[in-house]
Amino acid sequence: MTLREFFDVLTNDPTYVLVYLSIIPVMAFVAGLTGQDKGHEAPWKYLYSTLIYFICVPGIFSITVSVYQFLFERRSIWDADVFVQVLPIISMVVTLLIIRRNVNLDYIPGFDKLGGLVMIIASTLIIMWFIDRMRIIVFSYLRFEYVIFFFVGLLLVIRFGWKRAFGSA
């Protein structure tokens, strides 16, 4: 099954997508009502961490797929799939706003790791876009493994530079 086929299955029967993307903000809202002013304590912060990961991974993936389609495939924004590309982002934003109302996100374990993931994905897309725009065709005897090592090394340099510049990531 390809990714396109998977998206087609989700679009043809959006019940699972709608349930998944609506149950997590509802759970965050109920947790906020139940554990008011206790979001930074042990059981609640782990619940919030789980909810954040469950909603941010599809949201970040949706953003990445959308950016890829708009930059590289040059698809129109009007062709975006609502169930796969728009609703995960809306649900992610709503869930983060609900959780942030009850607890400071600095207390949530692993939340900083999502920022690092977003940074790596963004830097990868920027590098790929830059290479795509340069229209360089190289005929070389360089093995593909060396190209991968170069790419990973470039990502590590970007990450190191980000840590040095901003002290986080």
N, CA, C and O of each residue as an XYZ file, in Angstrom:
676
protein
N       0.853     -1.174      0.000
C       0.000      0.000      0.000
C       0.900      1.237      0.000
O       1.818      1.356      0.811
N       0.625      2.127     -0.899
C       1.385      3.369     -0.966
C       0.745      4.415     -0.055
O      -0.362      4.227      0.451
N       1.446      5.495      0.138
C       0.923      6.577      0.961
C      -0.310      7.202      0.310
O      -1.255      7.579      1.004
N      -0.304      7.312     -0.990
C      -1.466      7.858     -1.712
C      -2.692      6.963     -1.518
O      -3.798      7.460     -1.304
N      -2.495      5.650     -1.592
C      -3.600      4.719     -1.371
C      -4.119      4.812      0.064
O      -5.326      4.743      0.300
N      -3.199      4.969      1.018
C      -3.601      5.119      2.414
C      -4.432      6.392      2.609
O      -5.451      6.374      3.299
N      -3.994      7.481      2.003
C      -4.765      8.728      2.080
C      -6.134      8.572      1.419
O      -7.126      9.115      1.904
N      -6.184      7.834      0.317
C      -7.467      7.595     -0.347
C      -8.413      6.799      0.542
O      -9.609      7.087      0.588
N      -7.887      5.796      1.250
C      -8.718      5.019      2.168
C      -9.254      5.905      3.278
O     -10.429      5.815      3.635
N      -8.391      6.770      3.832
C      -8.824      7.676      4.900
C      -9.858      8.685      4.400
O     -10.780      9.049      5.131
N      -9.704      9.128      3.172
C     -10.631     10.102      2.617
C     -11.971      9.465      2.258
O     -13.020     10.086      2.425
N     -11.937      8.242      1.771
C     -13.181      7.576      1.380
C     -14.045      7.210      2.583
O     -15.271      7.224      2.483
N     -13.434      6.885      3.707
C     -14.186      6.589      4.926
C     -13.582      7.415      6.062
O     -12.759      6.903      6.820
N     -13.976      8.681      6.190
C     -13.321      9.576      7.156
C     -13.782      9.390      8.603
O     -13.418     10.190      9.466
N     -14.562      8.369      8.883
C     -15.077      8.180     10.236
C     -13.942      8.035     11.240
O     -13.949      8.676     12.291
N     -12.967      7.190     10.915
C     -11.858      6.957     11.839
C     -11.039      8.224     12.051
O     -10.620      8.523     13.169
N     -10.820      8.952     10.989
C     -10.056     10.201     11.089
C     -10.797     11.210     11.957
O     -10.200     11.843     12.828
N     -12.082     11.357     11.723
C     -12.871     12.318     12.500
C     -12.934     11.933     13.973
O     -12.825     12.797     14.844
N     -13.108     10.643     14.258
C     -13.153     10.194     15.657
C     -11.802     10.443     16.332
O     -11.745     10.981     17.437
N     -10.725     10.052     15.665
C      -9.394     10.216     16.248
C      -9.062     11.687     16.488
O      -8.561     12.055     17.550
N      -9.347     12.524     15.487
C      -8.980     13.935     15.599
C      -9.915     14.722     16.502
O      -9.588     15.846     16.885
N     -11.058     14.173     16.849
C     -11.950     14.873     17.778
C     -11.849     14.349     19.198
O     -12.112     15.090     20.146
N     -11.473     13.085     19.369
C     -11.431     12.513     20.720
C     -10.259     13.075     21.527
O     -10.368     13.201     22.746
N      -9.176     13.406     20.898
C      -8.010     13.895     21.640
C      -8.251     15.293     22.206
O      -7.949     15.504     23.381
N      -8.774     16.262     21.450
C      -9.088     17.547     22.084
C     -10.151     17.418     23.179
O     -10.099     18.125     24.186
N     -11.114     16.512     22.979
C     -12.136     16.299     24.013
C     -11.489     15.736     25.274
O     -11.819     16.161     26.381
N     -10.578     14.792     25.118
C      -9.875     14.237     26.278
C      -9.035     15.305     26.977
O      -8.964     15.330     28.206
N      -8.403     16.180     26.207
C      -7.624     17.264     26.809
C      -8.533     18.218     27.570
O      -8.171     18.701     28.642
N      -9.712     18.491     27.020
C     -10.656     19.372     27.697
C     -11.163     18.747     28.993
O     -11.234     19.422     30.020
N     -11.512     17.471     28.953
C     -11.984     16.770     30.152
C     -10.875     16.685     31.194
O     -11.133     16.853     32.386
N      -9.653     16.428     30.760
C      -8.528     16.392     31.700
C      -8.300     17.763     32.319
O      -7.931     17.863     33.489
N      -8.518     18.816     31.545
C      -8.379     20.164     32.093
C      -9.449     20.477     33.120
O      -9.177     21.165     34.103
N     -10.660     19.983     32.909
C     -11.727     20.188     33.888
C     -11.511     19.349     35.145
O     -11.763     19.802     36.261
N     -11.042     18.121     34.945
C     -10.866     17.205     36.065
C      -9.675     17.586     36.932
O      -9.771     17.582     38.159
N      -8.578     17.907     36.312
C      -7.360     18.194     37.067
C      -6.978     19.656     37.024
O      -5.844     19.994     36.683
N      -7.912     20.526     37.365
C      -7.613     21.959     37.332
C      -6.481     22.292     38.297
O      -6.455     21.812     39.431
N      -5.559     23.109     37.839
C      -4.414     23.583     38.607
C      -3.504     22.461     39.082
O      -2.688     22.674     39.979
N      -3.626     21.270     38.502
C      -2.745     20.159     38.849
C      -2.047     19.608     37.606
O      -1.506     18.503     37.639
N      -2.054     20.359     36.529
C      -1.493     19.886     35.267
C      -0.003     19.650     35.316
O       0.520     18.883     34.507
N       0.697     20.284     36.236
C       2.140     20.117     36.333
C       2.527     18.951     37.227
O       3.711     18.631     37.336
N       1.551     18.305     37.876
C       1.840     17.179     38.765
C       1.922     15.884     37.980
O       1.541     15.816     36.811
N       2.429     14.857     38.650
C       2.838     13.603     38.008
C       1.793     12.926     37.118
O       2.099     12.724     35.943
N       0.625     12.566     37.552
C      -0.187     11.799     36.597
C      -0.707     12.647     35.439
O      -0.853     12.150     34.322
N      -0.987     13.916     35.699
C      -1.589     14.759     34.656
C      -0.587     15.129     33.577
O      -0.933     15.141     32.396
N       0.633     15.427     33.954
C       1.594     15.839     32.934
C       1.940     14.701     31.985
O       2.271     14.941     30.824
N       1.869     13.460     32.471
C       2.105     12.327     31.569
C       0.913     12.084     30.650
O       1.081     11.685     29.497
N      -0.278     12.324     31.160
C      -1.460     12.242     30.297
C      -1.388     13.308     29.205
O      -1.649     13.027     28.035
N      -1.036     14.523     29.593
C      -0.910     15.597     28.608
C       0.193     15.295     27.599
O       0.050     15.591     26.413
N       1.280     14.714     28.061
C       2.367     14.353     27.158
C       1.905     13.327     26.133
O       2.234     13.431     24.951
N       1.148     12.343     26.583
C       0.622     11.334     25.668
C      -0.335     11.952     24.657
O      -0.269     11.650     23.466
N      -1.213     12.807     25.131
C      -2.161     13.459     24.221
C      -1.431     14.332     23.202
O      -1.794     14.361     22.026
N      -0.404     15.040     23.658
C       0.353     15.904     22.754
C       1.038     15.078     21.662
O       1.010     15.449     20.488
N       1.647     13.967     22.049
C       2.286     13.133     21.035
C       1.269     12.517     20.084
O       1.508     12.446     18.879
N       0.135     12.071     20.621
C      -0.889     11.462     19.766
C      -1.461     12.445     18.754
O      -1.899     12.033     17.680
N      -1.466     13.724     19.070
C      -2.046     14.692     18.135
C      -0.970     15.409     17.317
O      -1.228     15.801     16.179
N       0.230     15.588     17.874
C       1.262     16.341     17.156
C       1.938     15.518     16.062
O       2.350     16.077     15.046
N       2.059     14.219     16.246
C       2.694     13.416     15.196
C       1.865     13.458     13.909
O       2.439     13.705     12.848
N       0.544     13.229     13.944
C      -0.214     13.393     12.691
C      -0.246     14.841     12.199
O      -0.248     15.085     10.993
N      -0.270     15.798     13.124
C      -0.287     17.198     12.723
C       0.989     17.619     12.022
O       0.948     18.284     10.987
N       2.121     17.233     12.586
C       3.410     17.564     11.976
C       3.561     16.837     10.639
O       4.065     17.405      9.670
N       3.124     15.586     10.597
C       3.167     14.845      9.334
C       2.292     15.513      8.279
O       2.676     15.593      7.112
N       1.141     15.984      8.677
C       0.236     16.664      7.747
C       0.860     17.950      7.215
O       0.762     18.248      6.024
N       1.495     18.703      8.092
C       2.175     19.931      7.659
C       3.299     19.598      6.687
O       3.470     20.278      5.675
N       4.062     18.557      6.990
C       5.171     18.163      6.128
C       4.678     17.721      4.748
O       5.245     18.112      3.728
N       3.630     16.911      4.721
C       3.081     16.468      3.439
C       2.539     17.658      2.653
O       2.729     17.742      1.439
N       1.873     18.567      3.336
C       1.324     19.742      2.648
C       2.427     20.608      2.063
O       2.341     21.026      0.909
N       3.457     20.879      2.846
C       4.570     21.696      2.356
C       5.245     21.004      1.179
O       5.588     21.645      0.186
N       5.434     19.693      1.297
C       6.052     18.956      0.193
C       5.209     19.059     -1.082
O       5.741     19.300     -2.165
N       3.912     18.878     -0.946
C       3.058     18.934     -2.131
C       3.009     20.331     -2.738
O       2.959     20.470     -3.960
N       3.022     21.347     -1.916
C       2.941     22.710     -2.440
C       4.263     23.160     -3.040
O       4.267     23.875     -4.042
N       5.402     22.755     -2.446
C       6.701     23.208     -2.946
C       7.233     22.355     -4.092
O       7.719     22.886     -5.090
N       7.141     21.036     -3.949
C       7.796     20.169     -4.919
C       6.864     19.679     -6.019
O       7.267     19.599     -7.179
N       5.640     19.354     -5.676
C       4.704     18.895     -6.699
C       3.919     20.053     -7.304
O       3.195     19.874     -8.283
N       4.062     21.232     -6.722
C       3.415     22.453     -7.193
C       1.896     22.288     -7.305
O       1.271     22.751     -8.260
N       1.326     21.621     -6.311
C      -0.132     21.468     -6.269
C      -0.754     22.722     -5.687
O      -0.136     23.439     -4.901
N      -1.962     22.965     -6.080
C      -2.682     24.125     -5.584
C      -3.181     23.857     -4.167
O      -3.458     22.717     -3.793
N      -3.289     24.919     -3.399
C      -3.808     24.782     -2.039
C      -5.274     24.365     -2.066
O      -5.781     23.803     -1.096
N      -5.939     24.635     -3.154
C      -7.349     24.248     -3.292
C      -7.507     22.749     -3.477
O      -8.614     22.229     -3.335
N      -6.433     22.047     -3.790
C      -6.473     20.593     -3.938
C      -6.142     19.860     -2.643
O      -6.068     18.631     -2.630
N      -5.945     20.593     -1.566
C      -5.593     19.966     -0.288
C      -6.763     19.127      0.221
O      -7.923     19.533      0.147
N      -6.428     17.960      0.734
C      -7.436     17.050      1.267
C      -7.789     17.489      2.689
O      -6.916     17.588      3.551
N      -9.049     17.745      2.920
C      -9.493     18.284      4.203
C      -9.239     17.297      5.336
O      -8.782     17.692      6.409
N      -9.531     16.016      5.111
C      -9.422     15.040      6.184
C      -7.988     14.667      6.518
O      -7.695     14.305      7.658
N      -7.100     14.748      5.558
C      -5.726     14.300      5.772
C      -4.762     15.468      5.968
O      -3.751     15.311      6.653
N      -5.044     16.630      5.386
C      -4.101     17.732      5.436
C      -4.564     18.910      6.277
O      -3.721     19.646      6.788
N      -5.834     19.118      6.442
C      -6.306     20.307      7.148
C      -6.753     19.990      8.574
O      -6.331     20.656      9.519
N      -7.600     18.983      8.732
C      -8.129     18.662     10.059
C      -7.063     18.263     11.087
O      -7.187     18.650     12.249
N      -6.009     17.500     10.708
C      -4.980     17.211     11.721
C      -4.298     18.469     12.258
O      -3.952     18.530     13.438
N      -4.107     19.457     11.411
C      -3.467     20.702     11.857
C      -4.401     21.470     12.786
O      -3.973     21.979     13.822
N      -5.667     21.551     12.416
C      -6.635     22.250     13.270
C      -6.770     21.552     14.608
O      -6.793     22.207     15.651
N      -6.859     20.232     14.592
C      -6.984     19.473     15.833
C      -5.737     19.626     16.701
O      -5.842     19.705     17.925
N      -4.560     19.668     16.079
C      -3.325     19.847     16.839
C      -3.303     21.212     17.521
O      -2.965     21.314     18.700
N      -3.658     22.245     16.793
C      -3.659     23.597     17.359
C      -4.681     23.708     18.492
O      -4.379     24.279     19.540
N      -5.879     23.171     18.292
C      -6.918     23.234     19.319
C      -6.476     22.480     20.566
O      -6.649     22.974     21.681
N      -5.909     21.289     20.393
C      -5.462     20.499     21.539
C      -4.358     21.209     22.303
O      -4.382     21.247     23.533
N      -3.395     21.769     21.591
C      -2.305     22.483     22.273
C      -2.813     23.713     23.016
O      -2.322     24.030     24.100
N      -3.783     24.401     22.446
C      -4.356     25.562     23.132
C      -5.118     25.142     24.390
O      -5.039     25.815     25.418
N      -5.847     24.044     24.313
C      -6.586     23.559     25.488
C      -5.622     23.130     26.584
O      -5.824     23.461     27.752
N      -4.582     22.399     26.219
C      -3.610     21.937     27.223
C      -2.834     23.106     27.797
O      -2.562     23.143     28.998
N      -2.475     24.059     26.955
C      -1.707     25.219     27.429
C      -2.506     26.074     28.404
O      -1.931     26.760     29.249
N      -3.823     26.033     28.288
C      -4.664     26.774     29.220
C      -4.565     26.233     30.644
O      -4.727     26.973     31.614
N      -4.297     24.924     30.757
C      -4.262     24.294     32.067
C      -2.855     24.137     32.626
O      -2.683     24.138     33.845
N      -1.863     24.005     31.789
C      -0.509     23.744     32.267
C       0.495     24.420     31.327
O       0.266     24.538     30.123
N       1.598     24.853     31.905
C       2.699     25.399     31.127
C       3.351     24.249     30.363
O       3.670     23.218     30.957
N       3.551     24.407     29.075
C       4.074     23.325     28.260
C       5.526     22.990     28.588
O       6.019     21.946     28.159
N       6.214     23.831     29.324
C       7.572     23.515     29.751
C       7.595     22.361     30.740
O       8.614     21.682     30.868
N       6.490     22.125     31.441
C       6.409     21.033     32.415
C       6.073     19.693     31.768
O       6.155     18.655     32.425
N       5.702     19.701     30.511
C       5.306     18.475     29.827
C       6.561     17.732     29.377
O       7.368     18.275     28.624
N       6.728     16.485     29.838
C       7.928     15.738     29.435
C       7.919     15.420     27.945
O       6.916     14.949     27.408
N       9.033     15.678     27.288
C       9.179     15.358     25.877
C       8.682     16.411     24.917
O       8.817     16.243     23.705
N       8.110     17.499     25.418
C       7.583     18.515     24.503
C       8.708     19.188     23.722
O       8.516     19.585     22.573
N       9.878     19.319     24.340
C      11.006     19.920     23.644
C      11.515     19.029     22.513
O      12.102     19.526     21.552
N      11.298     17.727     22.618
C      11.704     16.812     21.554
C      10.897     17.053     20.278
O      11.414     16.882     19.175
N       9.645     17.444     20.426
C       8.837     17.755     19.241
C       9.395     18.969     18.510
O       9.362     19.022     17.281
N       9.904     19.936     19.252
C      10.531     21.094     18.622
C      11.757     20.699     17.817
O      11.987     21.221     16.726
N      12.546     19.772     18.360
C      13.704     19.270     17.624
C      13.305     18.524     16.372
O      13.961     18.645     15.336
N      12.222     17.742     16.458
C      11.720     17.028     15.293
C      11.261     17.997     14.213
O      11.562     17.808     13.034
N      10.543     19.021     14.610
C      10.083     20.027     13.648
C      11.278     20.727     13.007
O      11.271     21.003     11.808
N      12.299     21.012     13.806
C      13.487     21.686     13.275
C      14.210     20.820     12.246
O      14.642     21.323     11.209
N      14.342     19.534     12.523
C      15.013     18.644     11.583
C      14.195     18.499     10.304
O      14.755     18.520      9.208
N      12.884     18.354     10.430
C      12.037     18.244      9.237
C      12.097     19.526      8.419
O      12.195     19.479      7.192
N      12.040     20.666      9.091
C      12.084     21.942      8.371
C      13.420     22.124      7.667
O      13.457     22.557      6.515
N      14.516     21.800      8.344
C      15.825     21.965      7.701
C      15.978     20.999      6.530
O      16.577     21.349      5.514
N      15.444     19.791      6.663
C      15.494     18.840      5.549
C      14.707     19.356      4.353
O      15.182     19.284      3.219
N      13.512     19.873      4.594
C      12.710     20.409      3.490
C      13.374     21.629      2.853
O      13.311     21.800      1.636
N      14.000     22.467      3.655
C      14.685     23.643      3.101
C      15.864     23.223      2.234
O      16.079     23.777      1.156
N      16.625     22.244      2.708
C      17.755     21.750      1.921
C      17.260     21.129      0.623
O      17.821     21.384     -0.443
N      16.203     20.309      0.710
C      15.667     19.678     -0.497
C      15.114     20.725     -1.464
O      15.294     20.598     -2.675
N      14.451     21.747     -0.951
C      13.911     22.795     -1.813
C      15.043     23.567     -2.488
O      14.968     23.880     -3.676
N      16.091     23.870     -1.724
C      17.232     24.596     -2.271
C      17.899     23.792     -3.388
O      18.235     24.340     -4.438
N      18.088     22.505     -3.158
C      18.703     21.652     -4.180
C      17.798     21.543     -5.402
O      18.284     21.530     -6.533
N      16.492     21.464     -5.184
C      15.540     21.375     -6.291
C      15.553     22.645     -7.138
O      15.445     22.572     -8.362
N      15.683     23.795     -6.506
C      15.665     25.069     -7.231
C      16.956     25.324     -7.989
O      16.958     26.075     -8.964
N      18.043     24.719     -7.564
C      19.324     24.956     -8.225
C      19.422     24.226     -9.559
O      20.226     24.601    -10.412
N      18.622     23.201     -9.744
C      18.589     22.422    -10.979
C      19.978     21.912    -11.375
O      20.378     21.975    -12.537
N      20.686     21.415    -10.385
C      22.020     20.873    -10.639
C      21.892     19.383    -10.928
O      21.278     18.635    -10.168
N      22.471     18.983    -12.015
C      22.532     17.567    -12.351
C      24.005     17.186    -12.322
O      24.824     17.741    -13.055
N      24.315     16.252    -11.480
C      25.708     15.861    -11.316
C      25.871     14.422    -11.784
O      25.174     13.519    -11.322
N      26.788     14.231    -12.692
C      27.172     12.896    -13.096
C      28.500     12.618    -12.422
O      29.520     13.219    -12.761
N      28.479     11.725    -11.488
C      29.667     11.501    -10.684
C      29.811     10.018    -10.402
O      28.866      9.238    -10.523
N      31.013      9.663    -10.027
C      31.264      8.295     -9.604
C      31.124      8.157     -8.099
O      31.508      7.137     -7.526
N      30.577      9.175     -7.461
C      30.374      9.147     -6.019
C      29.274      8.152     -5.689
O      28.194      8.182     -6.280
N      29.558      7.273     -4.742
C      28.570      6.264     -4.366
C      27.440      6.915     -3.579
O      27.628      7.942     -2.926
N      26.260      6.298     -3.654
C      25.070      6.844     -3.008
C      25.220      6.888     -1.486
O      24.683      7.790     -0.843
N      25.933      5.939     -0.908
C      26.135      5.926      0.539
C      26.854      7.201      0.996
O      26.549      7.738      2.060
N      27.798      7.677      0.198
C      28.517      8.899      0.544
C      27.602     10.126      0.480
O      27.750     11.058      1.270
N      26.667     10.119     -0.454
C      25.697     11.207     -0.540
C      24.826     11.223      0.716
O      24.556     12.289      1.271
N      24.386     10.047      1.165
C      23.589      9.954      2.390
C      24.401     10.424      3.585
O      23.885     11.162      4.423
N      25.664     10.012      3.684
C      26.518     10.471      4.791
C      26.690     11.989      4.761
O      26.687     12.638      5.807
N      26.838     12.550      3.568
C      26.954     13.996      3.438
C      25.681     14.692      3.912
O      25.744     15.699      4.617
N      24.522     14.149      3.522
C      23.241     14.726      3.916
C      23.055     14.657      5.432
O      22.645     15.642      6.046
N      23.348     13.518      6.038
C      23.228     13.379      7.495
C      24.214     14.313      8.191
O      23.879     14.926      9.205
N      25.422     14.424      7.654
C      26.398     15.349      8.224
C      25.930     16.791      8.153
O      26.147     17.567      9.084
N      25.289     17.151      7.054
C      24.748     18.502      6.911
C      23.642     18.766      7.936
O      23.565     19.858      8.499
N      22.794     17.778      8.174
C      21.760     17.925      9.208
C      22.373     18.075     10.594
O      21.886     18.861     11.406
N      23.436     17.330     10.868
C      24.100     17.456     12.172
C      24.740     18.831     12.342
O      24.725     19.397     13.435
N      25.298     19.362     11.268
C      25.869     20.709     11.329
C      24.774     21.744     11.583
O      24.969     22.676     12.363
N      23.629     21.584     10.932
C      22.502     22.509     11.172
C      22.046     22.417     12.612
O      21.793     23.439     13.250
N      21.937     21.207     13.133
C      21.506     21.019     14.531
C      22.526     21.617     15.500
O      22.148     22.260     16.479
N      23.797     21.410     15.236
C      24.838     21.980     16.087
C      24.798     23.506     16.046
O      24.939     24.165     17.076
N      24.606     24.058     14.857
C      24.506     25.513     14.732
C      23.289     26.065     15.453
O      23.359     27.136     16.055
N      22.177     25.350     15.399
C      20.966     25.780     16.100
C      21.195     25.785     17.611
O      20.771     26.708     18.307
N      21.874     24.739     18.116
C      22.164     24.688     19.557
C      23.085     25.837     19.974
O      22.890     26.450     21.023
N      24.068     26.114     19.159
C      25.016     27.191     19.488
C      24.347     28.549     19.410
O      24.640     29.437     20.210
N      23.450     28.712     18.450
C      22.799     30.027     18.262
C      21.714     30.284     19.279
O      21.605     31.396     19.795
N      20.913     29.288     19.580
C      19.740     29.514     20.410
C      19.747     28.756     21.720
O      18.861     28.958     22.551
N      20.725     27.886     21.924
C      20.863     27.189     23.202
C      19.819     26.131     23.465
O      19.669     25.699     24.609
N      19.085     25.692     22.445
C      18.092     24.636     22.646
C      18.053     23.756     21.425
O      18.867     23.908     20.514
N      17.108     22.831     21.399
C      16.838     21.907     20.288
C      17.239     20.517     20.597
O      17.076     19.627     19.763
